[in-house]
Amino acid sequence: MKMTKINTGERGAARVLPTLVVLASVVLVILVAAISLTYKRWEGQAPEVTLDRDFKSLGRAASIGLTVSDPGNGLKQVTIRLKQGDQEVVLADDAFEGAGTTNSKTYEIGNLIAEKHKVQPGPATLTIHASDYAFRNFLGGNRAELTKDFDFDLVAPRLELLSGQHYINQGGAECVVYRVSEDAEISGVQVGSNFFPGFPLKSADANTRFALFAFQYDLPADTHVKVVARDAAGNEATAEPWQKVFPKQFRTRDIVLEDSFIQKVVPEVLSHTPSIQQQEELVKTFVEINSNLRRQNHETIRNMSKESGGEFLWKDAFLQLSNSQVEAFFADRRTYLYQGKRVDQQDHVGFDLSVTQHYPIEAANDGKVILADYFGIYGNTVLIDHGAGLISLYGHMSSIDVKPGQMVKKKEALGKSGETGLAGGDHLHFGFFLQGVPVNPTEWWDAKWIKDHVLDRLKPSSE
């Protein structure tokens, strides 16, 4: 009988092969599962380190914002160091627990330096290190570094007041003249929270500035006016001009809202203003328009004022609409009543002027049209830039005959009066703004006031 010899090595290999296939499959499944669960942790995007402005020098009270962000896995560590000479200071060393818990962190570098470093004039280096919770770099995460070399400059610019006494009406305007040193980067007048930039005075030396400023009608009469000059390092010099503020008592009025008025104005404004959401009740939509849209409109004017150059485009006194009667005054405080209940309170920052229906509206002075369109609560509106932050507003018009960018002359027709926007009848709402702050137009209608408070101050000095 013939015997068959069996190769035990082949038989063992046959048993091992399926086992290896099973193990490999299990490992593959585990790897796929692990990758599917953690693939986001393997992204290679480093954190973003951003300063809010570039700088070559800093002063004692510099304002520099730093933002460190990582939208992917979140921040793990942020370290900020300052080196000056042989001294190195850790301004911040923050560790953040858990992936995705902190995607962004902001720092005020100036405050950190003031708290932790005794500043000396001279060169310094700021270094920011940041890492995230990615699995890259042997689980150390993606890393970012920003290094900034600069100088500490501790000397404030020079500031000299040149104009004398300033008599200011509450709700009115004034002009100040001053001189700064060449290192002054920003200068102007601070009144409460409002800043009014200075412009070069062409009739004087290169460092002489003038600034038109407003004393907002609702500021306390004892609010100080402060002239400010600031250099690139953030060093600031200030001076307070001699001032006397004349308080004004503005009118208060109750406005009774009728359904017919609300039903007229609300749908019209909504049709031109998609940013305003209709409320469940028409009167609530009116309040939304009268309050929030009013605030948006005035903020738009403030932003447009920033584009106004330092050259006067106007000449002599501004004009009140010819043959017009005053229907409402500047800074009237209006309480709105609906069905016997107070629903809103707003200030009327202009003059309502009426003549006849569809009366030609005249430019109050020379200037440049910067808006000719439907404009929120004011309906069909024209805005004219007169230079140095002065803007006149013509609201509620039935038609507009000018275009943005067009130069207009005093008394030139802009369109016709009407009752668009929040208007109960045909009239012109005339407003006057200085760097976005509403001011009383009566001063600018007065040739003597303009001469005494603006033009005479800008004449060359006798030095």
TORKOL-4160 file (C-alpha; in steps of 0.2 Angstrom, whole numbers, padded with zeros to 4 digits, m for minus):
463
<pt num="1" X="0000" Y="0000" Z="0000"/>
<pt num="2" X="0007" Y="0017" Z="m0005"/>
<pt num="3" X="0008" Y="0030" Z="0008"/>
<pt num="4" X="0005" Y="0049" Z="0004"/>
<pt num="5" X="0016" Y="0061" Z="0013"/>
<pt num="6" X="0008" Y="0077" Z="0019"/>
<pt num="7" X="0018" Y="0094" Z="0020"/>
<pt num="8" X="0014" Y="0100" Z="0037"/>
<pt num="9" X="0021" Y="0117" Z="0032"/>
<pt num="10" X="0009" Y="0120" Z="0018"/>
<pt num="11" X="m0005" Y="0115" Z="0029"/>
<pt num="12" X="0000" Y="0127" Z="0043"/>
<pt num="13" X="0001" Y="0141" Z="0030"/>
<pt num="14" X="m0016" Y="0137" Z="0024"/>
<pt num="15" X="m0023" Y="0139" Z="0042"/>
<pt num="16" X="m0013" Y="0155" Z="0045"/>
<pt num="17" X="m0018" Y="0164" Z="0029"/>
<pt num="18" X="m0036" Y="0166" Z="0033"/>
<pt num="19" X="m0032" Y="0172" Z="0050"/>
<pt num="20" X="m0020" Y="0186" Z="0043"/>
<pt num="21" X="m0034" Y="0191" Z="0031"/>
<pt num="22" X="m0046" Y="0193" Z="0045"/>
<pt num="23" X="m0034" Y="0202" Z="0056"/>
<pt num="24" X="m0029" Y="0214" Z="0041"/>
<pt num="25" X="m0048" Y="0217" Z="0038"/>
<pt num="26" X="m0050" Y="0221" Z="0057"/>
<pt num="27" X="m0036" Y="0233" Z="0057"/>
<pt num="28" X="m0042" Y="0241" Z="0041"/>
<pt num="29" X="m0059" Y="0243" Z="0048"/>
<pt num="30" X="m0052" Y="0250" Z="0064"/>
<pt num="31" X="m0041" Y="0262" Z="0054"/>
<pt num="32" X="m0056" Y="0268" Z="0043"/>
<pt num="33" X="m0066" Y="0270" Z="0058"/>
<pt num="34" X="m0052" Y="0280" Z="0067"/>
<pt num="35" X="m0049" Y="0291" Z="0052"/>
<pt num="36" X="m0068" Y="0294" Z="0050"/>
<pt num="37" X="m0069" Y="0299" Z="0068"/>
<pt num="38" X="m0053" Y="0309" Z="0069"/>
<pt num="39" X="m0050" Y="0315" Z="0051"/>
<pt num="40" X="m0054" Y="0333" Z="0056"/>
<pt num="41" X="m0040" Y="0332" Z="0069"/>
<pt num="42" X="m0027" Y="0330" Z="0055"/>
<pt num="43" X="m0030" Y="0346" Z="0046"/>
<pt num="44" X="m0015" Y="0356" Z="0042"/>
<pt num="45" X="m0021" Y="0374" Z="0044"/>
<pt num="46" X="m0011" Y="0384" Z="0057"/>
<pt num="47" X="m0019" Y="0397" Z="0068"/>
<pt num="48" X="m0021" Y="0414" Z="0062"/>
<pt num="49" X="m0012" Y="0428" Z="0071"/>
<pt num="50" X="m0018" Y="0446" Z="0067"/>
<pt num="51" X="m0014" Y="0463" Z="0073"/>
<pt num="52" X="m0028" Y="0476" Z="0070"/>
<pt num="53" X="m0015" Y="0488" Z="0063"/>
<pt num="54" X="0003" Y="0489" Z="0057"/>
<pt num="55" X="0015" Y="0499" Z="0068"/>
<pt num="56" X="0033" Y="0504" Z="0069"/>
<pt num="57" X="0032" Y="0512" Z="0086"/>
<pt num="58" X="0022" Y="0512" Z="0102"/>
<pt num="59" X="0019" Y="0524" Z="0116"/>
<pt num="60" X="0014" Y="0521" Z="0134"/>
<pt num="61" X="m0004" Y="0521" Z="0131"/>
<pt num="62" X="m0004" Y="0512" Z="0114"/>
<pt num="63" X="m0020" Y="0503" Z="0108"/>
<pt num="64" X="m0016" Y="0488" Z="0098"/>
<pt num="65" X="m0028" Y="0474" Z="0096"/>
<pt num="66" X="m0022" Y="0456" Z="0093"/>
<pt num="67" X="m0034" Y="0442" Z="0087"/>
<pt num="68" X="m0028" Y="0423" Z="0087"/>
<pt num="69" X="m0040" Y="0411" Z="0079"/>
<pt num="70" X="m0042" Y="0393" Z="0074"/>
<pt num="71" X="m0059" Y="0389" Z="0066"/>
<pt num="72" X="m0054" Y="0371" Z="0064"/>
<pt num="73" X="m0049" Y="0361" Z="0080"/>
<pt num="74" X="m0048" Y="0376" Z="0091"/>
<pt num="75" X="m0034" Y="0385" Z="0100"/>
<pt num="76" X="m0023" Y="0375" Z="0112"/>
<pt num="77" X="m0009" Y="0387" Z="0118"/>
<pt num="78" X="m0006" Y="0406" Z="0115"/>
<pt num="79" X="0010" Y="0414" Z="0122"/>
<pt num="80" X="0014" Y="0432" Z="0120"/>
<pt num="81" X="0032" Y="0439" Z="0124"/>
<pt num="82" X="0040" Y="0456" Z="0124"/>
<pt num="83" X="0059" Y="0458" Z="0123"/>
<pt num="84" X="0067" Y="0474" Z="0126"/>
<pt num="85" X="0086" Y="0474" Z="0129"/>
<pt num="86" X="0091" Y="0460" Z="0141"/>
<pt num="87" X="0073" Y="0460" Z="0148"/>
<pt num="88" X="0060" Y="0448" Z="0142"/>
<pt num="89" X="0042" Y="0448" Z="0149"/>
<pt num="90" X="0028" Y="0435" Z="0146"/>
<pt num="91" X="0013" Y="0446" Z="0143"/>
<pt num="92" X="0001" Y="0431" Z="0141"/>
<pt num="93" X="0002" Y="0412" Z="0142"/>
<pt num="94" X="m0015" Y="0404" Z="0140"/>
<pt num="95" X="m0019" Y="0386" Z="0138"/>
<pt num="96" X="m0036" Y="0381" Z="0132"/>
<pt num="97" X="m0044" Y="0365" Z="0137"/>
<pt num="98" X="m0051" Y="0353" Z="0124"/>
<pt num="99" X="m0052" Y="0353" Z="0105"/>
<pt num="100" X="m0064" Y="0365" Z="0098"/>
<pt num="101" X="m0068" Y="0374" Z="0115"/>
<pt num="102" X="m0060" Y="0390" Z="0110"/>
<pt num="103" X="m0059" Y="0396" Z="0092"/>
<pt num="104" X="m0054" Y="0414" Z="0094"/>
<pt num="105" X="m0046" Y="0425" Z="0108"/>
<pt num="106" X="m0043" Y="0443" Z="0107"/>
<pt num="107" X="m0030" Y="0453" Z="0117"/>
<pt num="108" X="m0026" Y="0472" Z="0120"/>
<pt num="109" X="m0007" Y="0472" Z="0118"/>
<pt num="110" X="m0006" Y="0490" Z="0125"/>
<pt num="111" X="m0015" Y="0485" Z="0141"/>
<pt num="112" X="m0004" Y="0470" Z="0143"/>
<pt num="113" X="0012" Y="0480" Z="0141"/>
<pt num="114" X="0006" Y="0493" Z="0153"/>
<pt num="115" X="0002" Y="0480" Z="0166"/>
<pt num="116" X="0018" Y="0470" Z="0165"/>
<pt num="117" X="0032" Y="0480" Z="0158"/>
<pt num="118" X="0041" Y="0495" Z="0163"/>
<pt num="119" X="0043" Y="0504" Z="0146"/>
<pt num="120" X="0059" Y="0512" Z="0141"/>
<pt num="121" X="0062" Y="0522" Z="0125"/>
<pt num="122" X="0071" Y="0511" Z="0112"/>
<pt num="123" X="0069" Y="0495" Z="0101"/>
<pt num="124" X="0059" Y="0480" Z="0107"/>
<pt num="125" X="0052" Y="0464" Z="0099"/>
<pt num="126" X="0034" Y="0457" Z="0101"/>
<pt num="127" X="0033" Y="0438" Z="0098"/>
<pt num="128" X="0016" Y="0428" Z="0098"/>
<pt num="129" X="0016" Y="0409" Z="0097"/>
<pt num="130" X="0000" Y="0399" Z="0094"/>
<pt num="131" X="m0004" Y="0381" Z="0092"/>
<pt num="132" X="m0020" Y="0371" Z="0089"/>
<pt num="133" X="m0027" Y="0354" Z="0094"/>
<pt num="134" X="m0023" Y="0346" Z="0077"/>
<pt num="135" X="m0014" Y="0329" Z="0077"/>
<pt num="136" X="0000" Y="0336" Z="0067"/>
<pt num="137" X="0018" Y="0337" Z="0073"/>
<pt num="138" X="0017" Y="0322" Z="0084"/>
<pt num="139" X="0001" Y="0328" Z="0092"/>
<pt num="140" X="0009" Y="0345" Z="0095"/>
<pt num="141" X="m0004" Y="0353" Z="0083"/>
<pt num="142" X="m0001" Y="0366" Z="0070"/>
<pt num="143" X="0009" Y="0381" Z="0075"/>
<pt num="144" X="0010" Y="0399" Z="0070"/>
<pt num="145" X="0022" Y="0413" Z="0075"/>
<pt num="146" X="0022" Y="0431" Z="0073"/>
<pt num="147" X="0037" Y="0443" Z="0077"/>
<pt num="148" X="0036" Y="0461" Z="0076"/>
<pt num="149" X="0050" Y="0473" Z="0079"/>
<pt num="150" X="0046" Y="0491" Z="0084"/>
<pt num="151" X="0052" Y="0506" Z="0095"/>
<pt num="152" X="0045" Y="0513" Z="0110"/>
<pt num="153" X="0042" Y="0531" Z="0108"/>
<pt num="154" X="0037" Y="0540" Z="0124"/>
<pt num="155" X="0037" Y="0558" Z="0118"/>
<pt num="156" X="0020" Y="0566" Z="0114"/>
<pt num="157" X="0018" Y="0578" Z="0099"/>
<pt num="158" X="0017" Y="0596" Z="0103"/>
<pt num="159" X="0000" Y="0605" Z="0103"/>
<pt num="160" X="m0003" Y="0624" Z="0103"/>
<pt num="161" X="m0020" Y="0632" Z="0103"/>
<pt num="162" X="m0021" Y="0648" Z="0092"/>
<pt num="163" X="m0039" Y="0653" Z="0093"/>
<pt num="164" X="m0045" Y="0662" Z="0108"/>
<pt num="165" X="m0062" Y="0662" Z="0117"/>
<pt num="166" X="m0076" Y="0650" Z="0111"/>
<pt num="167" X="m0094" Y="0654" Z="0114"/>
<pt num="168" X="m0104" Y="0639" Z="0110"/>
<pt num="169" X="m0123" Y="0636" Z="0109"/>
<pt num="170" X="m0129" Y="0619" Z="0115"/>
<pt num="171" X="m0134" Y="0611" Z="0099"/>
<pt num="172" X="m0123" Y="0622" Z="0089"/>
<pt num="173" X="m0105" Y="0623" Z="0082"/>
<pt num="174" X="m0089" Y="0631" Z="0083"/>
<pt num="175" X="m0071" Y="0632" Z="0075"/>
<pt num="176" X="m0055" Y="0630" Z="0084"/>
<pt num="177" X="m0037" Y="0634" Z="0076"/>
<pt num="178" X="m0022" Y="0625" Z="0083"/>
<pt num="179" X="m0004" Y="0620" Z="0078"/>
<pt num="180" X="0004" Y="0603" Z="0080"/>
<pt num="181" X="0022" Y="0596" Z="0078"/>
<pt num="182" X="0026" Y="0586" Z="0062"/>
<pt num="183" X="0025" Y="0569" Z="0071"/>
<pt num="184" X="0006" Y="0572" Z="0074"/>
<pt num="185" X="m0003" Y="0559" Z="0064"/>
<pt num="186" X="m0021" Y="0562" Z="0070"/>
<pt num="187" X="m0028" Y="0578" Z="0078"/>
<pt num="188" X="m0045" Y="0586" Z="0081"/>
<pt num="189" X="m0058" Y="0590" Z="0094"/>
<pt num="190" X="m0066" Y="0578" Z="0106"/>
<pt num="191" X="m0083" Y="0583" Z="0113"/>
<pt num="192" X="m0090" Y="0569" Z="0123"/>
<pt num="193" X="m0090" Y="0553" Z="0113"/>
<pt num="194" X="m0089" Y="0563" Z="0096"/>
<pt num="195" X="m0073" Y="0567" Z="0087"/>
<pt num="196" X="m0071" Y="0580" Z="0074"/>
<pt num="197" X="m0055" Y="0579" Z="0064"/>
<pt num="198" X="m0044" Y="0594" Z="0060"/>
<pt num="199" X="m0039" Y="0599" Z="0043"/>
<pt num="200" X="m0024" Y="0609" Z="0037"/>
<pt num="201" X="m0027" Y="0628" Z="0036"/>
<pt num="202" X="m0020" Y="0633" Z="0019"/>
<pt num="203" X="m0018" Y="0651" Z="0024"/>
<pt num="204" X="m0005" Y="0647" Z="0038"/>
<pt num="205" X="0010" Y="0636" Z="0040"/>
<pt num="206" X="0010" Y="0617" Z="0036"/>
<pt num="207" X="0007" Y="0612" Z="0054"/>
<pt num="208" X="m0008" Y="0623" Z="0058"/>
<pt num="209" X="m0025" Y="0615" Z="0058"/>
<pt num="210" X="m0043" Y="0620" Z="0060"/>
<pt num="211" X="m0057" Y="0609" Z="0066"/>
<pt num="212" X="m0076" Y="0613" Z="0065"/>
<pt num="213" X="m0084" Y="0604" Z="0080"/>
<pt num="214" X="m0102" Y="0602" Z="0086"/>
<pt num="215" X="m0108" Y="0603" Z="0104"/>
<pt num="216" X="m0122" Y="0590" Z="0103"/>
<pt num="217" X="m0139" Y="0596" Z="0109"/>
<pt num="218" X="m0142" Y="0583" Z="0122"/>
<pt num="219" X="m0124" Y="0584" Z="0130"/>
<pt num="220" X="m0123" Y="0592" Z="0147"/>
<pt num="221" X="m0118" Y="0610" Z="0146"/>
<pt num="222" X="m0103" Y="0607" Z="0157"/>
<pt num="223" X="m0095" Y="0594" Z="0145"/>
<pt num="224" X="m0077" Y="0599" Z="0141"/>
<pt num="225" X="m0071" Y="0602" Z="0124"/>
<pt num="226" X="m0054" Y="0595" Z="0121"/>
<pt num="227" X="m0041" Y="0597" Z="0107"/>
<pt num="228" X="m0031" Y="0581" Z="0104"/>
<pt num="229" X="m0015" Y="0577" Z="0094"/>
<pt num="230" X="m0009" Y="0559" Z="0093"/>
<pt num="231" X="0006" Y="0552" Z="0085"/>
<pt num="232" X="0009" Y="0535" Z="0076"/>
<pt num="233" X="0015" Y="0528" Z="0093"/>
<pt num="234" X="m0001" Y="0533" Z="0101"/>
<pt num="235" X="0006" Y="0546" Z="0112"/>
<pt num="236" X="m0007" Y="0560" Z="0115"/>
<pt num="237" X="m0006" Y="0578" Z="0119"/>
<pt num="238" X="m0022" Y="0587" Z="0124"/>
<pt num="239" X="m0027" Y="0605" Z="0128"/>
<pt num="240" X="m0044" Y="0613" Z="0133"/>
<pt num="241" X="m0049" Y="0629" Z="0124"/>
<pt num="242" X="m0057" Y="0643" Z="0134"/>
<pt num="243" X="m0076" Y="0639" Z="0132"/>
<pt num="244" X="m0093" Y="0646" Z="0137"/>
<pt num="245" X="m0108" Y="0635" Z="0133"/>
<pt num="246" X="m0125" Y="0643" Z="0132"/>
<pt num="247" X="m0138" Y="0630" Z="0137"/>
<pt num="248" X="m0154" Y="0629" Z="0127"/>
<pt num="249" X="m0171" Y="0623" Z="0131"/>
<pt num="250" X="m0178" Y="0613" Z="0117"/>
<pt num="251" X="m0197" Y="0610" Z="0114"/>
<pt num="252" X="m0207" Y="0595" Z="0119"/>
<pt num="253" X="m0222" Y="0589" Z="0109"/>
<pt num="254" X="m0234" Y="0575" Z="0109"/>
<pt num="255" X="m0238" Y="0567" Z="0092"/>
<pt num="256" X="m0254" Y="0557" Z="0091"/>
<pt num="257" X="m0253" Y="0543" Z="0079"/>
<pt num="258" X="m0268" Y="0540" Z="0069"/>
<pt num="259" X="m0271" Y="0523" Z="0060"/>
<pt num="260" X="m0273" Y="0533" Z="0043"/>
<pt num="261" X="m0256" Y="0540" Z="0045"/>
<pt num="262" X="m0248" Y="0523" Z="0050"/>
<pt num="263" X="m0256" Y="0514" Z="0036"/>
<pt num="264" X="m0249" Y="0527" Z="0024"/>
<pt num="265" X="m0231" Y="0528" Z="0029"/>
<pt num="266" X="m0227" Y="0511" Z="0035"/>
<pt num="267" X="m0230" Y="0501" Z="0019"/>
<pt num="268" X="m0221" Y="0514" Z="0009"/>
<pt num="269" X="m0205" Y="0514" Z="0020"/>
<pt num="270" X="m0205" Y="0495" Z="0020"/>
<pt num="271" X="m0206" Y="0493" Z="0001"/>
<pt num="272" X="m0190" Y="0503" Z="0000"/>
<pt num="273" X="m0181" Y="0496" Z="0016"/>
<pt num="274" X="m0179" Y="0477" Z="0016"/>
<pt num="275" X="m0168" Y="0478" Z="0031"/>
<pt num="276" X="m0183" Y="0482" Z="0042"/>
<pt num="277" X="m0194" Y="0467" Z="0047"/>
<pt num="278" X="m0213" Y="0469" Z="0048"/>
<pt num="279" X="m0220" Y="0466" Z="0065"/>
<pt num="280" X="m0236" Y="0458" Z="0070"/>
<pt num="281" X="m0244" Y="0475" Z="0073"/>
<pt num="282" X="m0243" Y="0490" Z="0061"/>
<pt num="283" X="m0239" Y="0502" Z="0075"/>
<pt num="284" X="m0225" Y="0491" Z="0081"/>
<pt num="285" X="m0218" Y="0492" Z="0063"/>
<pt num="286" X="m0219" Y="0511" Z="0064"/>
<pt num="287" X="m0209" Y="0511" Z="0080"/>
<pt num="288" X="m0196" Y="0500" Z="0072"/>
<pt num="289" X="m0195" Y="0512" Z="0058"/>
<pt num="290" X="m0196" Y="0528" Z="0069"/>
<pt num="291" X="m0182" Y="0522" Z="0081"/>
<pt num="292" X="m0170" Y="0509" Z="0073"/>
<pt num="293" X="m0171" Y="0515" Z="0055"/>
<pt num="294" X="m0169" Y="0533" Z="0061"/>
<pt num="295" X="m0153" Y="0527" Z="0070"/>
<pt num="296" X="m0147" Y="0518" Z="0054"/>
<pt num="297" X="m0150" Y="0533" Z="0043"/>
<pt num="298" X="m0140" Y="0545" Z="0055"/>
<pt num="299" X="m0126" Y="0532" Z="0056"/>
<pt num="300" X="m0125" Y="0532" Z="0037"/>
<pt num="301" X="m0123" Y="0551" Z="0037"/>
<pt num="302" X="m0109" Y="0549" Z="0050"/>
<pt num="303" X="m0100" Y="0537" Z="0039"/>
<pt num="304" X="m0102" Y="0548" Z="0024"/>
<pt num="305" X="m0095" Y="0563" Z="0033"/>
<pt num="306" X="m0079" Y="0554" Z="0035"/>
<pt num="307" X="m0076" Y="0555" Z="0016"/>
<pt num="308" X="m0078" Y="0574" Z="0017"/>
<pt num="309" X="m0062" Y="0584" Z="0013"/>
<pt num="310" X="m0055" Y="0599" Z="0022"/>
<pt num="311" X="m0059" Y="0612" Z="0009"/>
<pt num="312" X="m0075" Y="0623" Z="0011"/>
<pt num="313" X="m0086" Y="0620" Z="m0005"/>
<pt num="314" X="m0098" Y="0633" Z="0002"/>
<pt num="315" X="m0098" Y="0652" Z="0002"/>
<pt num="316" X="m0106" Y="0665" Z="0014"/>
<pt num="317" X="m0122" Y="0661" Z="0024"/>
<pt num="318" X="m0133" Y="0646" Z="0020"/>
<pt num="319" X="m0151" Y="0649" Z="0015"/>
<pt num="320" X="m0167" Y="0644" Z="0022"/>
<pt num="321" X="m0179" Y="0638" Z="0009"/>
<pt num="322" X="m0187" Y="0653" Z="0001"/>
<pt num="323" X="m0204" Y="0659" Z="0007"/>
<pt num="324" X="m0205" Y="0645" Z="0019"/>
<pt num="325" X="m0214" Y="0644" Z="0036"/>
<pt num="326" X="m0206" Y="0634" Z="0050"/>
<pt num="327" X="m0218" Y="0620" Z="0056"/>
<pt num="328" X="m0206" Y="0611" Z="0067"/>
<pt num="329" X="m0189" Y="0616" Z="0076"/>
<pt num="330" X="m0172" Y="0608" Z="0079"/>
<pt num="331" X="m0171" Y="0596" Z="0093"/>
<pt num="332" X="m0190" Y="0595" Z="0097"/>
<pt num="333" X="m0193" Y="0580" Z="0108"/>
<pt num="334" X="m0207" Y="0571" Z="0102"/>
<pt num="335" X="m0217" Y="0558" Z="0112"/>
<pt num="336" X="m0228" Y="0547" Z="0101"/>
<pt num="337" X="m0245" Y="0542" Z="0107"/>
<pt num="338" X="m0256" Y="0528" Z="0100"/>
<pt num="339" X="m0273" Y="0525" Z="0107"/>
<pt num="340" X="m0269" Y="0535" Z="0122"/>
<pt num="341" X="m0253" Y="0526" Z="0126"/>
<pt num="342" X="m0234" Y="0531" Z="0124"/>
<pt num="343" X="m0226" Y="0520" Z="0111"/>
<pt num="344" X="m0210" Y="0529" Z="0106"/>
<pt num="345" X="m0200" Y="0545" Z="0109"/>
<pt num="346" X="m0188" Y="0553" Z="0097"/>
<pt num="347" X="m0179" Y="0569" Z="0094"/>
<pt num="348" X="m0183" Y="0579" Z="0078"/>
<pt num="349" X="m0165" Y="0585" Z="0072"/>
<pt num="350" X="m0170" Y="0597" Z="0059"/>
<pt num="351" X="m0182" Y="0610" Z="0053"/>
<pt num="352" X="m0199" Y="0606" Z="0045"/>
<pt num="353" X="m0201" Y="0620" Z="0032"/>
<pt num="354" X="m0217" Y="0622" Z="0021"/>
<pt num="355" X="m0222" Y="0633" Z="0007"/>
<pt num="356" X="m0234" Y="0626" Z="m0006"/>
<pt num="357" X="m0237" Y="0608" Z="m0012"/>
<pt num="358" X="m0222" Y="0602" Z="m0023"/>
<pt num="359" X="m0212" Y="0618" Z="m0020"/>
<pt num="360" X="m0195" Y="0618" Z="m0029"/>
<pt num="361" X="m0182" Y="0614" Z="m0016"/>
<pt num="362" X="m0166" Y="0624" Z="m0017"/>
<pt num="363" X="m0148" Y="0620" Z="m0012"/>
<pt num="364" X="m0144" Y="0629" Z="0004"/>
<pt num="365" X="m0126" Y="0632" Z="m0002"/>
<pt num="366" X="m0113" Y="0626" Z="m0015"/>
<pt num="367" X="m0108" Y="0608" Z="m0013"/>
<pt num="368" X="m0107" Y="0591" Z="m0020"/>
<pt num="369" X="m0122" Y="0579" Z="m0020"/>
<pt num="370" X="m0117" Y="0563" Z="m0011"/>
<pt num="371" X="m0135" Y="0555" Z="m0010"/>
<pt num="372" X="m0150" Y="0557" Z="m0021"/>
<pt num="373" X="m0162" Y="0542" Z="m0017"/>
<pt num="374" X="m0175" Y="0535" Z="m0005"/>
<pt num="375" X="m0167" Y="0536" Z="0012"/>
<pt num="376" X="m0177" Y="0528" Z="0026"/>
<pt num="377" X="m0187" Y="0539" Z="0037"/>
<pt num="378" X="m0183" Y="0554" Z="0026"/>
<pt num="379" X="m0191" Y="0547" Z="0010"/>
<pt num="380" X="m0184" Y="0554" Z="m0006"/>
<pt num="381" X="m0169" Y="0563" Z="0000"/>
<pt num="382" X="m0154" Y="0573" Z="m0006"/>
<pt num="383" X="m0138" Y="0575" Z="0004"/>
<pt num="384" X="m0125" Y="0588" Z="0000"/>
<pt num="385" X="m0107" Y="0588" Z="0006"/>
<pt num="386" X="m0101" Y="0606" Z="0009"/>
<pt num="387" X="m0083" Y="0601" Z="0015"/>
<pt num="388" X="m0075" Y="0599" Z="0031"/>
<pt num="389" X="m0088" Y="0587" Z="0037"/>
<pt num="390" X="m0103" Y="0598" Z="0034"/>
<pt num="391" X="m0118" Y="0590" Z="0026"/>
<pt num="392" X="m0136" Y="0596" Z="0023"/>
<pt num="393" X="m0151" Y="0585" Z="0021"/>
<pt num="394" X="m0167" Y="0588" Z="0011"/>
<pt num="395" X="m0180" Y="0575" Z="0015"/>
<pt num="396" X="m0198" Y="0570" Z="0011"/>
<pt num="397" X="m0196" Y="0576" Z="m0007"/>
<pt num="398" X="m0209" Y="0571" Z="m0021"/>
<pt num="399" X="m0196" Y="0571" Z="m0034"/>
<pt num="400" X="m0177" Y="0572" Z="m0036"/>
<pt num="401" X="m0168" Y="0581" Z="m0050"/>
<pt num="402" X="m0150" Y="0579" Z="m0046"/>
<pt num="403" X="m0138" Y="0564" Z="m0045"/>
<pt num="404" X="m0124" Y="0559" Z="m0034"/>
<pt num="405" X="m0107" Y="0567" Z="m0038"/>
<pt num="406" X="m0115" Y="0582" Z="m0046"/>
<pt num="407" X="m0109" Y="0599" Z="m0040"/>
<pt num="408" X="m0123" Y="0611" Z="m0036"/>
<pt num="409" X="m0124" Y="0630" Z="m0033"/>
<pt num="410" X="m0133" Y="0639" Z="m0019"/>
<pt num="411" X="m0152" Y="0641" Z="m0024"/>
<pt num="412" X="m0150" Y="0627" Z="m0038"/>
<pt num="413" X="m0166" Y="0616" Z="m0039"/>
<pt num="414" X="m0164" Y="0599" Z="m0031"/>
<pt num="415" X="m0181" Y="0593" Z="m0034"/>
<pt num="416" X="m0198" Y="0596" Z="m0027"/>
<pt num="417" X="m0206" Y="0595" Z="m0009"/>
<pt num="418" X="m0217" Y="0581" Z="m0005"/>
<pt num="419" X="m0223" Y="0569" Z="0009"/>
<pt num="420" X="m0212" Y="0553" Z="0006"/>
<pt num="421" X="m0205" Y="0544" Z="0021"/>
<pt num="422" X="m0212" Y="0548" Z="0039"/>
<pt num="423" X="m0221" Y="0564" Z="0033"/>
<pt num="424" X="m0239" Y="0568" Z="0037"/>
<pt num="425" X="m0240" Y="0582" Z="0024"/>
<pt num="426" X="m0231" Y="0591" Z="0010"/>
<pt num="427" X="m0215" Y="0600" Z="0017"/>
<pt num="428" X="m0196" Y="0600" Z="0017"/>
<pt num="429" X="m0186" Y="0592" Z="0032"/>
<pt num="430" X="m0170" Y="0602" Z="0032"/>
<pt num="431" X="m0156" Y="0595" Z="0042"/>
<pt num="432" X="m0138" Y="0600" Z="0045"/>
<pt num="433" X="m0125" Y="0588" Z="0051"/>
<pt num="434" X="m0106" Y="0591" Z="0056"/>
<pt num="435" X="m0097" Y="0574" Z="0056"/>
<pt num="436" X="m0113" Y="0566" Z="0058"/>
<pt num="437" X="m0118" Y="0576" Z="0073"/>
<pt num="438" X="m0135" Y="0585" Z="0070"/>
<pt num="439" X="m0132" Y="0604" Z="0073"/>
<pt num="440" X="m0145" Y="0619" Z="0073"/>
<pt num="441" X="m0146" Y="0626" Z="0055"/>
<pt num="442" X="m0150" Y="0643" Z="0062"/>
<pt num="443" X="m0132" Y="0647" Z="0065"/>
<pt num="444" X="m0127" Y="0643" Z="0047"/>
<pt num="445" X="m0141" Y="0654" Z="0041"/>
<pt num="446" X="m0134" Y="0669" Z="0050"/>
<pt num="447" X="m0120" Y="0678" Z="0040"/>
<pt num="448" X="m0114" Y="0687" Z="0056"/>
<pt num="449" X="m0112" Y="0670" Z="0066"/>
<pt num="450" X="m0102" Y="0662" Z="0052"/>
<pt num="451" X="m0091" Y="0677" Z="0051"/>
<pt num="452" X="m0088" Y="0678" Z="0070"/>
<pt num="453" X="m0086" Y="0660" Z="0073"/>
<pt num="454" X="m0079" Y="0652" Z="0058"/>
<pt num="455" X="m0072" Y="0664" Z="0044"/>
<pt num="456" X="m0063" Y="0677" Z="0056"/>
<pt num="457" X="m0054" Y="0662" Z="0065"/>
<pt num="458" X="m0047" Y="0656" Z="0049"/>
<pt num="459" X="m0039" Y="0672" Z="0044"/>
<pt num="460" X="m0020" Y="0673" Z="0044"/>
<pt num="461" X="m0014" Y="0678" Z="0061"/>
<pt num="462" X="m0003" Y="0693" Z="0064"/>
<pt num="463" X="0012" Y="0683" Z="0070"/>
